[in-house]
Amino acid sequence: MTIDWTHFTPWAALAGGALIGLAAALLWWLTGRIAGISGLVGGLLTAPSDWAFRLAFTLGLIAAPLLWRLFAPLPEIQLSASFAWMLAAGLVVGVGVKLGSGCTSGHGVCGLARLSPRSLAATLSFMAAGFITVWLLRHGLGG
């Protein structure tokens, strides 16, 4: 394995992670809400009582990269998978989010910060599944 030093940006990654953690903590401290993306976005159709908050949160997710474009170019997106594979992957992730009662942001960022045993189990599970998948694709299937 080699490191692509021209694209290795540990300080930017650290700053981004710190901002995500700060935003999640502030949302929890100020509103008592968990910044789990799947729960907030998924609840747009099923939770009429706080629909405005969920819509504002979702619009913020969409607006953030548009605002970033005012200051710097967005990274180039490179997709090597077909539409069918992307659709299948999205469906598998959606089923996993439903079965796991949350997504990586809800469990990995917010749940672990709250010392939730359920979130620890979920995070360990999806990290292990990711490691195994990458290993299989790179070594087991010769990719």
Beta strands, then each sheet from edge to edge (+ up, - down):
end
